[in-house]
Amino acid sequence: MPLNAMPFNVQTLRNRQNFRNTRLASPHEIPPEQKENIQQLRSDLQGSVDSPPSEDSIDQLQTTVQTALEDGTVTPEEGKAIAQASVEVFESMGLTSAEMRTLVYDVQNIAENSRFPGEDEELVGTDSSDFLLGKTGSDVLVGTPTNGQGEVDLLIGGGGSDTFVLGDATTAYYDDGERFTTGVNDFAAIADFNIAYDTIQLHGNEGAYSLGALPNDLPMQGTALYHMAQGELPELIAIVAGVEVADFSQGFTFVG
C-alpha cells in the first residue's frame, strides 16, 4: 500500500502518541547534555543561515563536480574549482567561515555524545587526489600512500579525536622538492580540525615548519602550513580550513 493511501485516523494518532510516551519513558531517552548539543546546533543554524542557497550556486556546484568526475580523476585545478563552487553555495546562504566552523563543531559534539559506539579506523588514500571522510571514532587519515607529490587531498575527520597524517618518520608529505615552487599543486586540506581534540602529525621537528596566511590564489580561508626545507622557498603542504592556528603548542605531533 503506498504511503499516501495508508489509513490515518484518531486511533492511529493515539497509538503514535502512546509510542512516543513509551519511548520518552524508556532508558534510551536522549540525555540532557545531548539535548543541549542538539539545541545548540539548531540555534547556531538559525543564527547563521540568512537564506536558502541560490539556484545558480547549486547549479554551478553540480556542473563543476560532474565535469571534474567525467574522466574518473580530479586534478588539483578541478579540486580548487569544486572548493570555490562549494564556498559560493555557503556564501549565498549568508554563512561566514566562522559560522561554518561553529556548525561543524556542533555536529561533532552531537556525534561524540551519541549512544552509538564509534569505531576507530585508519583511512589511507591513493597516489591521486582523494576525499577521505572519517566517522564518529578516533580515526587516522592518511591522504597518500607515498609522499603526496602532485596530490590535493581533502581530509574530514568527523567525530572523535582524529589524527591527520602529513608526514612519517622519514618523509614530509606534499613537498614537491622543487626549490622555487610554493606548493599550491600538492597539499592536504583539513576541513574540520578541532585543536582541542585533533592532532596533525608531521615529520621532523617544529623548526622545519611555519604557519601563516594562505596563498592568494587559493579560494579558502584558514591557516596555511608550510614546510621549510633548506634551500627552498616555504612549501605549502596543508591548509587548516576555517581555523586560525597561531603556533605548534597544541594539536601537533612530530615523528622521526
TORRODREN-218569 format. One record per residue (C-alpha): residue number from 1; residue in three letters; x, y, z. Coordinates in steps of 0.5 Angstrom, whole numbers, plus 500, padded with zeros to 3 digits. Example, Ala and Ser with C-alpha at 12.3 -4.5 7.8 and 13.67 -1.06 7.14 Angstrom:
REM TORRODREN-218569
<resi=1&resn=ALA&u=525&v=491&w=516>
<resi=2&resn=SER&u=527&v=498&w=514>
This chain:
REM TORRODREN-218569
<resi=1&resn=MET&u=500&v=500&w=500>
<resi=2&resn=PRO&u=503&v=507&w=498>
<resi=3&resn=LEU&u=505&v=511&w=504>
<resi=4&resn=ASN&u=499&v=517&w=502>
<resi=5&resn=ALA&u=494&v=511&w=502>
<resi=6&resn=MET&u=495&v=509&w=509>
<resi=7&resn=PRO&u=489&v=510&w=514>
<resi=8&resn=PHE&u=490&v=516&w=518>
<resi=9&resn=ASN&u=485&v=516&w=524>
<resi=10&resn=VAL&u=484&v=518&w=531>
<resi=11&resn=GLN&u=486&v=511&w=533>
<resi=12&resn=THR&u=493&v=512&w=529>
<resi=13&resn=LEU&u=494&v=518&w=533>
<resi=14&resn=ARG&u=493&v=515&w=539>
<resi=15&resn=ASN&u=498&v=510&w=538>
<resi=16&resn=ARG&u=503&v=514&w=536>
<resi=17&resn=GLN&u=502&v=518&w=542>
<resi=18&resn=ASN&u=503&v=512&w=546>
<resi=19&resn=PHE&u=509&v=510&w=543>
<resi=20&resn=ARG&u=512&v=517&w=544>
<resi=21&resn=ASN&u=511&v=517&w=551>
<resi=22&resn=THR&u=514&v=510&w=552>
<resi=23&resn=ARG&u=520&v=512&w=548>
<resi=24&resn=LEU&u=521&v=518&w=553>
<resi=25&resn=ALA&u=520&v=514&w=559>
<resi=26&resn=SER&u=525&v=509&w=556>
<resi=27&resn=PRO&u=532&v=508&w=559>
<resi=28&resn=HIS&u=534&v=510&w=552>
<resi=29&resn=GLU&u=532&v=518&w=553>
<resi=30&resn=ILE&u=536&v=523&w=550>
<resi=31&resn=PRO&u=541&v=525&w=556>
<resi=32&resn=PRO&u=541&v=532&w=558>
<resi=33&resn=GLU&u=547&v=534&w=555>
<resi=34&resn=GLN&u=546&v=531&w=548>
<resi=35&resn=LYS&u=539&v=535&w=548>
<resi=36&resn=GLU&u=543&v=541&w=550>
<resi=37&resn=ASN&u=548&v=540&w=544>
<resi=38&resn=ILE&u=542&v=539&w=539>
<resi=39&resn=GLN&u=539&v=545&w=541>
<resi=40&resn=GLN&u=546&v=549&w=540>
<resi=41&resn=LEU&u=546&v=546&w=533>
<resi=42&resn=ARG&u=539&v=549&w=532>
<resi=43&resn=SER&u=541&v=556&w=535>
<resi=44&resn=ASP&u=547&v=556&w=531>
<resi=45&resn=LEU&u=544&v=554&w=525>
<resi=46&resn=GLN&u=538&v=559&w=526>
<resi=47&resn=GLY&u=543&v=565&w=527>
<resi=48&resn=SER&u=548&v=563&w=521>
<resi=49&resn=VAL&u=543&v=562&w=515>
<resi=50&resn=ASP&u=540&v=568&w=512>
<resi=51&resn=SER&u=537&v=565&w=506>
<resi=52&resn=PRO&u=537&v=558&w=502>
<resi=53&resn=PRO&u=542&v=557&w=498>
<resi=54&resn=SER&u=542&v=561&w=491>
<resi=55&resn=GLU&u=540&v=556&w=485>
<resi=56&resn=ASP&u=545&v=559&w=481>
<resi=57&resn=SER&u=551&v=557&w=486>
<resi=58&resn=ILE&u=548&v=550&w=487>
<resi=59&resn=ASP&u=547&v=549&w=479>
<resi=60&resn=GLN&u=555&v=551&w=479>
<resi=61&resn=LEU&u=557&v=547&w=484>
<resi=62&resn=GLN&u=553&v=541&w=481>
<resi=63&resn=THR&u=556&v=543&w=474>
<resi=64&resn=THR&u=563&v=543&w=477>
<resi=65&resn=VAL&u=563&v=537&w=480>
<resi=66&resn=GLN&u=560&v=533&w=474>
<resi=67&resn=THR&u=566&v=536&w=470>
<resi=68&resn=ALA&u=571&v=534&w=475>
<resi=69&resn=LEU&u=569&v=527&w=475>
<resi=70&resn=GLU&u=568&v=526&w=468>
<resi=71&resn=ASP&u=575&v=522&w=467>
<resi=72&resn=GLY&u=575&v=519&w=474>
<resi=73&resn=THR&u=580&v=523&w=477>
<resi=74&resn=VAL&u=580&v=530&w=480>
<resi=75&resn=THR&u=586&v=535&w=478>
<resi=76&resn=PRO&u=589&v=540&w=483>
<resi=77&resn=GLU&u=585&v=545&w=479>
<resi=78&resn=GLU&u=579&v=542&w=479>
<resi=79&resn=GLY&u=579&v=541&w=486>
<resi=80&resn=LYS&u=580&v=548&w=487>
<resi=81&resn=ALA&u=574&v=550&w=483>
<resi=82&resn=ILE&u=570&v=545&w=487>
<resi=83&resn=ALA&u=572&v=548&w=493>
<resi=84&resn=GLN&u=571&v=555&w=490>
<resi=85&resn=ALA&u=564&v=553&w=488>
<resi=86&resn=SER&u=562&v=550&w=495>
<resi=87&resn=VAL&u=564&v=556&w=498>
<resi=88&resn=GLU&u=560&v=560&w=494>
<resi=89&resn=VAL&u=554&v=556&w=496>
<resi=90&resn=PHE&u=555&v=557&w=503>
<resi=91&resn=GLU&u=556&v=565&w=502>
<resi=92&resn=SER&u=550&v=565&w=498>
<resi=93&resn=MET&u=546&v=563&w=505>
<resi=94&resn=GLY&u=550&v=568&w=509>
<resi=95&resn=LEU&u=555&v=564&w=512>
<resi=96&resn=THR&u=561&v=566&w=514>
<resi=97&resn=SER&u=567&v=562&w=515>
<resi=98&resn=ALA&u=567&v=563&w=523>
<resi=99&resn=GLU&u=560&v=561&w=523>
<resi=100&resn=MET&u=561&v=554&w=518>
<resi=101&resn=ARG&u=567&v=552&w=523>
<resi=102&resn=THR&u=562&v=553&w=529>
<resi=103&resn=LEU&u=557&v=549&w=526>
<resi=104&resn=VAL&u=562&v=543&w=524>
<resi=105&resn=TYR&u=564&v=543&w=532>
<resi=106&resn=ASP&u=556&v=543&w=534>
<resi=107&resn=VAL&u=556&v=537&w=529>
<resi=108&resn=GLN&u=562&v=534&w=532>
<resi=109&resn=ASN&u=559&v=535&w=539>
<resi=110&resn=ILE&u=553&v=531&w=538>
<resi=111&resn=ALA&u=557&v=525&w=535>
<resi=112&resn=GLU&u=561&v=525&w=541>
<resi=113&resn=ASN&u=556&v=524&w=545>
<resi=114&resn=SER&u=552&v=519&w=541>
<resi=115&resn=ARG&u=550&v=513&w=544>
<resi=116&resn=PHE&u=552&v=509&w=538>
<resi=117&resn=PRO&u=560&v=507&w=539>
<resi=118&resn=GLY&u=565&v=510&w=535>
<resi=119&resn=GLU&u=569&v=505&w=531>
<resi=120&resn=ASP&u=577&v=508&w=530>
<resi=121&resn=GLU&u=579&v=507&w=523>
<resi=122&resn=GLU&u=585&v=508&w=519>
<resi=123&resn=LEU&u=584&v=511&w=512>
<resi=124&resn=VAL&u=589&v=511&w=507>
<resi=125&resn=GLY&u=588&v=515&w=500>
<resi=126&resn=THR&u=592&v=513&w=494>
<resi=127&resn=ASP&u=597&v=517&w=490>
<resi=128&resn=SER&u=592&v=521&w=486>
<resi=129&resn=SER&u=588&v=527&w=490>
<resi=130&resn=ASP&u=583&v=524&w=495>
<resi=131&resn=PHE&u=577&v=525&w=499>
<resi=132&resn=LEU&u=577&v=522&w=506>
<resi=133&resn=LEU&u=572&v=522&w=511>
<resi=134&resn=GLY&u=572&v=519&w=518>
<resi=135&resn=LYS&u=566&v=517&w=522>
<resi=136&resn=THR&u=565&v=518&w=530>
<resi=137&resn=GLY&u=571&v=514&w=532>
<resi=138&resn=SER&u=578&v=517&w=533>
<resi=139&resn=ASP&u=581&v=516&w=526>
<resi=140&resn=VAL&u=587&v=516&w=523>
<resi=141&resn=LEU&u=587&v=520&w=516>
<resi=142&resn=VAL&u=593&v=519&w=511>
<resi=143&resn=GLY&u=592&v=522&w=505>
<resi=144&resn=THR&u=597&v=519&w=501>
<resi=145&resn=PRO&u=601&v=512&w=501>
<resi=146&resn=THR&u=607&v=515&w=498>
<resi=147&resn=ASN&u=609&v=523&w=499>
<resi=148&resn=GLY&u=603&v=526&w=497>
<resi=149&resn=GLN&u=607&v=530&w=491>
<resi=150&resn=GLY&u=602&v=532&w=486>
<resi=151&resn=GLU&u=596&v=531&w=490>
<resi=152&resn=VAL&u=591&v=535&w=493>
<resi=153&resn=ASP&u=587&v=531&w=499>
<resi=154&resn=LEU&u=581&v=533&w=503>
<resi=155&resn=LEU&u=581&v=530&w=510>
<resi=156&resn=ILE&u=575&v=531&w=514>
<resi=157&resn=GLY&u=576&v=527&w=521>
<resi=158&resn=GLY&u=568&v=527&w=523>
<resi=159&resn=GLY&u=567&v=526&w=530>
<resi=160&resn=GLY&u=572&v=523&w=536>
<resi=161&resn=SER&u=580&v=525&w=537>
<resi=162&resn=ASP&u=583&v=525&w=530>
<resi=163&resn=THR&u=590&v=525&w=527>
<resi=164&resn=PHE&u=591&v=528&w=520>
<resi=165&resn=VAL&u=598&v=525&w=518>
<resi=166&resn=LEU&u=602&v=530&w=514>
<resi=167&resn=GLY&u=609&v=526&w=515>
<resi=168&resn=ASP&u=612&v=520&w=518>
<resi=169&resn=ALA&u=619&v=518&w=521>
<resi=170&resn=THR&u=622&v=519&w=514>
<resi=171&resn=THR&u=618&v=524&w=510>
<resi=172&resn=ALA&u=615&v=530&w=510>
<resi=173&resn=TYR&u=609&v=529&w=505>
<resi=174&resn=TYR&u=606&v=534&w=500>
<resi=175&resn=ASP&u=613&v=537&w=499>
<resi=176&resn=ASP&u=615&v=537&w=492>
<resi=177&resn=GLY&u=622&v=538&w=493>
<resi=178&resn=GLU&u=623&v=544&w=488>
<resi=179&resn=ARG&u=627&v=550&w=490>
<resi=180&resn=PHE&u=623&v=555&w=487>
<resi=181&resn=THR&u=615&v=553&w=488>
<resi=182&resn=THR&u=611&v=555&w=493>
<resi=183&resn=GLY&u=607&v=548&w=493>
<resi=184&resn=VAL&u=600&v=550&w=491>
<resi=185&resn=ASN&u=599&v=544&w=487>
<resi=186&resn=ASP&u=600&v=539&w=492>
<resi=187&resn=PHE&u=597&v=540&w=499>
<resi=188&resn=ALA&u=592&v=537&w=504>
<resi=189&resn=ALA&u=586&v=541&w=506>
<resi=190&resn=ILE&u=584&v=539&w=513>
<resi=191&resn=ALA&u=576&v=541&w=513>
<resi=192&resn=ASP&u=575&v=540&w=521>
<resi=193&resn=PHE&u=581&v=541&w=525>
<resi=194&resn=ASN&u=579&v=542&w=532>
<resi=195&resn=ILE&u=585&v=544&w=536>
<resi=196&resn=ALA&u=582&v=542&w=543>
<resi=197&resn=TYR&u=581&v=534&w=540>
<resi=198&resn=ASP&u=585&v=533&w=534>
<resi=199&resn=THR&u=592&v=532&w=532>
<resi=200&resn=ILE&u=596&v=534&w=526>
<resi=201&resn=GLN&u=602&v=529&w=525>
<resi=202&resn=LEU&u=609&v=532&w=522>
<resi=203&resn=HIS&u=616&v=529&w=520>
<resi=204&resn=GLY&u=622&v=532&w=524>
<resi=205&resn=ASN&u=621&v=538&w=528>
<resi=206&resn=GLU&u=618&v=544&w=530>
<resi=207&resn=GLY&u=623&v=548&w=527>
<resi=208&resn=ALA&u=622&v=546&w=520>
<resi=209&resn=TYR&u=615&v=549&w=519>
<resi=210&resn=SER&u=612&v=555&w=520>
<resi=211&resn=LEU&u=604&v=557&w=520>
<resi=212&resn=GLY&u=602&v=563&w=516>
<resi=213&resn=ALA&u=597&v=566&w=511>
<resi=214&resn=LEU&u=594&v=562&w=505>
<resi=215&resn=PRO&u=597&v=564&w=498>
<resi=216&resn=ASN&u=593&v=569&w=495>
<resi=217&resn=ASP&u=590&v=564&w=489>
<resi=218&resn=LEU&u=587&v=559&w=494>
<resi=219&resn=PRO&u=580&v=561&w=495>
<resi=220&resn=MET&u=579&v=559&w=502>
<resi=221&resn=GLN&u=580&v=562&w=509>
<resi=222&resn=GLY&u=584&v=559&w=515>
<resi=223&resn=THR&u=592&v=557&w=516>
<resi=224&resn=ALA&u=597&v=555&w=512>
<resi=225&resn=LEU&u=602&v=550&w=514>
<resi=226&resn=TYR&u=609&v=551&w=510>
<resi=227&resn=HIS&u=615&v=546&w=510>
<resi=228&resn=MET&u=621&v=550&w=511>
<resi=229&resn=ALA&u=627&v=545&w=507>
<resi=230&resn=GLN&u=634&v=548&w=507>
<resi=231&resn=GLY&u=635&v=552&w=501>
<resi=232&resn=GLU&u=628&v=552&w=498>
<resi=233&resn=LEU&u=622&v=557&w=499>
<resi=234&resn=PRO&u=617&v=556&w=504>
<resi=235&resn=GLU&u=613&v=550&w=501>
<resi=236&resn=LEU&u=605&v=549&w=502>
<resi=237&resn=ILE&u=604&v=542&w=505>
<resi=238&resn=ALA&u=597&v=543&w=508>
<resi=239&resn=ILE&u=591&v=548&w=509>
<resi=240&resn=VAL&u=587&v=548&w=516>
<resi=241&resn=ALA&u=581&v=551&w=514>
<resi=242&resn=GLY&u=577&v=556&w=517>
<resi=243&resn=VAL&u=582&v=556&w=523>
<resi=244&resn=GLU&u=587&v=561&w=526>
<resi=245&resn=VAL&u=593&v=557&w=529>
<resi=246&resn=ALA&u=598&v=561&w=532>
<resi=247&resn=ASP&u=603&v=556&w=534>
<resi=248&resn=PHE&u=605&v=549&w=535>
<resi=249&resn=SER&u=604&v=548&w=542>
<resi=250&resn=GLN&u=597&v=545&w=542>
<resi=251&resn=GLY&u=595&v=540&w=536>
<resi=252&resn=PHE&u=601&v=538&w=533>
<resi=253&resn=THR&u=606&v=532&w=534>
<resi=254&resn=PHE&u=613&v=531&w=531>
<resi=255&resn=VAL&u=616&v=524&w=529>
<resi=256&resn=GLY&u=623&v=522&w=526>
